[in-house]
C-alpha cells in the first residue's frame, strides 16, 4: 500500500479506518478537508483512492518521463524515498523504472499478497487432494 501509515498518521485515524476510506465509496472534499460518502461533483471533491494512490503515482511517472527532475526530487523527498546517486542520473523510462522499483517494489507486494491471501499448504491440501489423485 502506498504508505498507508503515512496517511493514517496525517489524518489521525487508525490504519484500518484509512483503508476503508481509500477502498470504499469515500470522497475527500479538499477545501474543507472533510470525508463524505457522496460525490459533490466539484473538482475539489475526489475519490480517496484517486487522490492518495493514483495521483501520486501519476505525478511521479509524468515527472520522470518528462525529465522534470526539479519537481521529482521534492516529491521523492516528501515520500521519504532515497535513491543512489548513480540511479539519479537516469532519464525517461529508465529513471521511472528505478523510482518505482525503489518506492513500490513489486517483489514485496507479491510476497505480502501470498502471505495474506493464499491458504497454508496444509489447509490447501485438504481440498486440493481430490484434484491431484483419482
Helices and strands as residue ranges (DSSP letters): H 4-11, H 15-23, E 27-29, E 34-36, E 45-47, H 48-49, I 50-54, H 55-65, H 69-78, H 85-88, H 92-103, H 106-117, H 121-132
